[in-house]
Amino acid sequence: MSTPEPTTHDPEPTTHDPEPTTHDPDPEQPRYEPPPSVGKLALWVLLFVVAAVVVVLGGVYFT
């Protein structure tokens, strides 16, 4: 029995490492993003409140 020759349409085997090569002291510990700062959270809340006020005032104005 002989092994078949690889054809030209077969993809080449890749040898890249899917994991980053940085040193991780504890690979089993999950990593999370840091929580948003209080100022950033306050800005999002303020933006939501302003958008809600605009929607309500627009509804009142156009009725």
C-alpha positions as CSV (number, residue, x, y, z in Angstrom):
1,M,0.0,0.0,0.0
2,S,1.3,3.4,-0.8
3,T,0.2,6.8,0.6
4,P,-1.4,9.1,-2.0
5,E,0.5,12.2,-3.0
6,P,-1.0,15.4,-1.8
7,T,-2.9,17.3,-4.4
8,T,-2.5,21.0,-5.1
9,H,-6.0,21.9,-3.9
10,D,-5.4,20.6,-0.4
11,P,-4.6,23.3,2.2
12,E,-1.1,23.2,3.7
13,P,-1.0,22.1,7.3
14,T,-0.6,25.1,9.6
15,T,1.7,25.0,12.6
16,H,0.7,28.3,14.2
17,D,-0.1,28.3,17.9
18,P,-3.7,29.5,18.5
19,E,-2.9,30.5,22.1
20,P,-0.8,33.5,22.8
21,T,2.8,32.9,24.0
22,T,2.6,35.3,26.9
23,H,3.4,33.9,30.3
24,D,0.3,33.2,32.3
25,P,1.0,32.5,36.0
26,D,-2.3,30.7,36.6
27,P,-3.9,29.4,33.4
28,E,-6.9,28.0,35.1
29,Q,-8.0,31.3,36.6
30,P,-10.5,33.1,34.3
31,R,-9.6,36.6,33.3
32,Y,-12.2,39.4,33.3
33,E,-12.2,43.0,32.1
34,P,-11.9,45.5,34.9
35,P,-15.2,47.1,35.9
36,P,-16.1,50.5,34.4
37,S,-15.1,53.5,36.5
38,V,-17.8,55.3,38.4
39,G,-17.5,58.3,36.1
40,K,-18.0,56.3,33.0
41,L,-21.0,54.5,34.5
42,A,-22.5,57.9,35.5
43,L,-22.0,59.2,31.9
44,W,-23.9,56.2,30.5
45,V,-26.8,56.7,33.0
46,L,-26.9,60.4,32.2
47,L,-27.0,59.6,28.5
48,F,-29.8,57.2,29.0
49,V,-31.8,59.7,31.1
50,V,-31.3,62.5,28.6
51,A,-32.4,60.2,25.7
52,A,-35.5,59.2,27.7
53,V,-36.4,62.8,28.5
54,V,-36.0,63.7,24.8
55,V,-38.3,60.8,23.8
56,V,-41.0,61.8,26.4
57,L,-40.8,65.6,25.5
58,G,-41.0,64.7,21.8
59,G,-44.0,62.6,22.4
60,V,-45.7,65.4,24.4
61,Y,-44.8,68.0,21.8
62,F,-46.1,66.1,18.8
63,T,-49.4,65.1,20.4
